[in-house]
Amino acid sequence: MEVDAIPQQTQEQPAQIDSADLVVGILADLGQDGVLKVCEGFLNLSGSHRIVVLQRDPVGDPAVANSQSAPEGSSLSFLPWSAAGPDPLAAPTQTISIACQSLFAMTDKLGARACCFVASEMENATPQWVCQLLQPLVESDFDLVAPYYAPRMFQGLLNSSIIYPLTRCLYGKRIHNPFGPDVGVSRRLAAKILGANRSNNGGSNQTHPLSLLAPIAACDNLQLCQVHVGARAYPPTDWTNMSSLLAQVLGPIFIEMERSAACWQRTRGSVSVPVHGECQDPSQETSGLDLNRMAETFRLGIRDLQEIWSLVLPPATLFELRKLSRSTADLVNMPDELWARIVYDFALAHRLQTINRDHLLRSMTPLYLAWIVSYARELETAGPARVEQRIEHLALAYEAAKPYLISRWRWPDRFNP
Amino acid sequence: MAKRPGSTTDPLWYQNAIIYELHVRAFKDSNADGIGDFPGLIQKMDYLQDLGVTCMWLLPFFPSPLKDDGYDISDYLNVHPMYGTIDDFRMFLDAAHDRGLQVMIELVVNHTSDQHPWFQAARQAPLGSPERDFYVWSDTDQKYKDARIIFTDTERSNWTWDPVAKQYYWHRFFSHQPDLNFDNPRVVEEIIKVMRYWLDMGVDALRVDAVPYLVERDGTSCENLPETHAIVKRLRQEIDSGYSNRMLLAEANQWPTDVRPYFGDGDEFHMAFHFPLMPRIYMALRQEDRLPITDIIAQTPAIPDACQWGLFLRNHDELTLEMVTDDERDYMYLAYSADPRMRINLGIRRRLAPLVDNNRRRIELLNSLLLSFPGTPVLYYGDEIGMGDNVYLGDRNGVRTPMQWNGDRNAGFSTATPARLYTPVIMDPVWGYEAINVEAQLSDTSSLLHWMRNMIALRKLFRVFGRGTIEFLNPANRKVLAYLRRYDGEQVLCVANLSRFAQPVDLDLSKLEGAVPVEMLGYVEFPAVDRQPYRLTLAPYGFFWLELQQRDAT
């Protein structure tokens, strides 16, 4: 049991809650009504379950909640959750990391069969959406239930450009949102993540529990599925702080790549993962992105970050980037093959610690923005129906470039073309 | 002292380990006295972690008169002040475990130093007393006449007269190393206490020195006797009942069939060195013929699943030629030690790189064999940068010179006045520390060090090397050694050219039809296997590691 991962306040709970069947951690600010709606959804679970709900501000009267929401024979308990950790100013990814860690630890401590992490607000959510993350765990013995958010043209770009295609290529499973954050996890998987986190953090590697979900589940041949949960209400992107976000998100992913190298280097191609629920079509959006500014940032990067990039990227890539930077003011057309190789080269440089890791990942920002410009320009004219097709094309490019990654990983010789 | 748990959770960790043998004295000096020490070793542990090794094997660091470089122990439960204190050792152990490195130390139990209090008491104790019986005494030097002399260069007999005891005492090694009497249960108890002392501290493994010679009986060779195995079983029982995830390694320089009993039924040693394989690797290279290797592997019996061979190219001793025929020994002397100064006892006291004339391709080839043969590889310190040796130093000291860290004074090993070093650094233009050192090789991506690092990392990605079976293919071209390694769905084809000239080879891979060989270093696909002989061409001393993948994706 990872006692340290469970915040003190949560530990000091009525002694009667010493076991549960399911634990639900609600980090999202759903409000009282929202939480009650979520609990109503538990009525759809077959069988009776003792459910513990962790939330920041507990529902007013647990007894009321119990009588209204719990299926017969089930029970609902609410516990306050200081999931933010000791630093109220912690970055969102850090907050989610700490919250996940404590949720998994609580699941293990209570001997619960499974748990579910709720960090998002959904647009037009039905009460069932959280329950949908639990159902496969309870009824079909899955270990990981990942969310399949309705595709958005200009939201979740970090997932579309890197997290999804990279995870798919490495571990061979087409999980569209491997980083959640809304996920259902079996106790078996939660325990493995706690163990992996312990060994990584013993070596002072900063890991994120969510970054371990897909890799561990895939490498250990656990049961995976996805669930259509509707359209996620993405938090607004702080573009001024993009480099911090990149570092916080990619760091744990690259660290996990190091740890699981023996697994992903043997995986070839990818397979679909079962999907439950009904898909929601993407809606038309305007990008709202300042593409000119992003293109300009990319050109500044070419000028100012050449020295750093030359430690990471081979000459052929640097040459192609230079050609891209010379294109007309707002048009940057980055081929998928080039982008995939760039991500792989940064992953390798992260492993080799060619330069300070945080510095390295931040230096990737102009390249990421160049990809966004390229992608947004294409979809602005193509329309929302093209989103999934576009991402599929990118994912295939990652898979095609995997031999490049493996050969460079195994022999990181600087004498590359 | 409270018992500390093992540092690893995998009971078979040693099957996937990469062991690095080093001498504390030779690694890094932290206090400028010219002698390496534990604080210095701690300073260099990041280097070892970065190299990718997973277990450090330390040569003896116990109090000793140092007439045999520490293998003559006068106190089993302490650290020689030259190397630090027992607390320094504990800090080193913690630092190793924090980095995920296991630690193996020596258990030199066949003999002690004649300065050990046990021996000092024994020689003065009355005949037949418990103290006297700690060692093996005789009124004459005629007992155990069939036992060979091991240190033939210096010893004329396995018996030496002690004027104080007024009897002969038995010693299989130097005369200042009297053999303990393992027929005495008190000796066994004391050894168990020693074992427990270090295991309680958290040490992961014990290399038991000179195992075959523990017990002697008249009319026998005094090697590998059943009573020796009984003692080993006892030691193993102590470990299994009191500790988890530890390992016992046998140093038994014997033919494979004679080493096999030391694994017992999985109730004796976890590991044993494969001594006979090592000189045959060099023989095969020089003769450009795979037969010495395939022949000795064919003679190697199967061992229990939880056991493992320890493989090595070189170590702190001479390249031993005990387990070869007389003709083979003569050939090896001609091939590898034209200068008689290079020979000692029944072996050759040279490092890996000088043995192969500093030829980078030969060094890589031999290491590729070491890393892909069935067993756990043991690397000797300095060989990862191709260090040279000094044949003008006595005994085996020529291969125990200070580690060469950089081109600064004393090779960065010590800031002491050079004359104060325990032994001079290598300083000629070819092998000297200014030419061969860690710092230079770290900054050179084409260096041997980088190559070793990459190969070790690659080996660690595949369990087949440590745990898999081996099947030799026997192509018509005997200059090519080809073998299949298999484990749990992993299949790797290793092909090595033992010749200084490029070689073609046709391999019968028909039973693997449909497999796609992928060269593992560069991840390059080779043509798929079909029913026809699979033709490869190898550069001089070239080798391939080919992962055999199935055509359909996962």
Chai-1 contact restraints between the chains, C-beta under 6 A:
chainA,res_idxA,chainB,res_idxB,connection_type,confidence,min_distance_angstrom,max_distance_angstrom,comment,restraint_id
A,G172,B,T554,contact,1.0,0.0,6.0,A-B,restraint_1
A,A261,B,L461,contact,1.0,0.0,6.0,A-B,restraint_2
A,A262,B,L461,contact,1.0,0.0,6.0,A-B,restraint_3
A,Q265,B,L461,contact,1.0,0.0,6.0,A-B,restraint_4
A,T267,B,T554,contact,1.0,0.0,6.0,A-B,restraint_5
A,R268,B,A553,contact,1.0,0.0,6.0,A-B,restraint_6
A,R268,B,T554,contact,1.0,0.0,6.0,A-B,restraint_7
A,G269,B,A553,contact,1.0,0.0,6.0,A-B,restraint_8
A,G269,B,T554,contact,1.0,0.0,6.0,A-B,restraint_9
A,P403,B,Y523,contact,1.0,0.0,6.0,A-B,restraint_10
A,I406,B,Y523,contact,1.0,0.0,6.0,A-B,restraint_11
A,S407,B,G522,contact,1.0,0.0,6.0,A-B,restraint_12
A,S407,B,Y523,contact,1.0,0.0,6.0,A-B,restraint_13
A,R410,B,L458,contact,1.0,0.0,6.0,A-B,restraint_14
A,W411,B,N454,contact,1.0,0.0,6.0,A-B,restraint_15
A,W411,B,L521,contact,1.0,0.0,6.0,A-B,restraint_16
A,D413,B,T445,contact,1.0,0.0,6.0,A-B,restraint_17
A,R414,B,T445,contact,1.0,0.0,6.0,A-B,restraint_18
